[in-house]
Amino acid sequence: MAKKTEKNLIPELKAQIKENRLHKLYVFYGEEEYLKEHYIKQIEEKIPANGFEEFNRIFIQGGADYDVYDSVLESMPVMAEKRIVEIRDSNIFTMKRSGGIVPPDDDQKKFWQDKFKRLSEDTVLIFCEKNVDGRSALFKAAAKAGFAVEFKYMSADDLRAWAVRKAMKAGKKMDNSVADYLISVIDPGMNNLENEMNKLLNYSGDIIYKSDIDKVVSRALQVQAFDITDALMAGDARRALSVLRDMRTQKQSVFAILYLIYSNVEKMLHLRLAGVTSRAQAAEVLGCAPWLAGKYLDGSKGFSSEKLYYMVTRVPEIDYEIKSGEIEEWQALEQYIFNIVNRETGGRKNA
């Protein structure tokens, strides 16, 4: 059975704001924080506070006492037709306890169901959430009473177009291939892209080159982990250790690096054992973006099955050795890299 495609509700949200036909309740959720903030600001522009921000712009961090929720939701705007109540990370739309997330109990569910049924005309209530389960009764009730929008990470094409436009507005040129490279080496999300673009615009000349990115852009930890595995595929311990030294200078965690390498290699081994040969198939099997799937696929072809198995199984052993005090953590990581190169290249050393 074909997977049902979820409808993109952002165009409808844009139309609501442009035409000033706002709902009384919004649930903004998903991974793209930049877009959540963007549309909250647009809604705020449609509802002036008239100088009484204290009463007409109410912000509540999730986990507040329910007496606070009740008091705020039952109050009225001051010297204005409407006000905005924004609640962040309430976690009321979750169903399972996980980490610090605690789902609402039965009394709390009833509280919100009652509130959703009698929303005030003079208030726009906005939930800005990281954790949402679309199966929860409260989420369904909120979506029925108002408008729920998921903000996913933008596609690579959209991000590329945005970066190129931003460069043009600054009077600079950025080729599509350079924009693609930028997107591939940074952490996901528009906030990160905007921050790194600002660095580039301040640093570069009239044309933004790939070398500018290499000099000033903060490479994602996962990308640096791929740099290490690329060097290991080439049997180049010197290059792998150079990346590692940079990560140490950045005060990255040894355990974070170790388990990113583990995660990357585990996916490579999975693709190899599954006999995956195409990027599209790899993206489907791993459930990730095609460019990222391509990196895993290249790795699955670049290492032997024996080497991949060794790299995966050795990590938990190193974790134990570090935590039991048998070896210093950076020394353990460097030794791991040397052992991989020696094992793959029959004892050849590149450092």
Secondary structure, DSSP 8 states (H G I E B T S, - for coil): ---------HHHHHHHHHTT---SEEEEESS-HHHHHHHHHHHHHHS--TT-HHHHEEEEETT--HHHHHHHHH---SSSS-EEEEEES--TT--S-BTTB----HHHHHHHHHHHHT--TTEEEEEEES---TTSHHHHHHHHHSEEEE-----HHHHHHHHHHHHHHTT-B--HHHHHHHHHHS-SSHHHHHHHHHHHHHH--SB--HHHHHHHS---HHHHHHHHHHHHHTT-HHHHHHHHHHHHHTT--HHHHHHHHHHHHHHHHHHHHHT--SHHHHHHHHTS-HHHHHHHHHHHHHS-HHHHHHHHHHHHHHHHHHHTTSS-HHHHHHHHHHHHHHHHHTT----
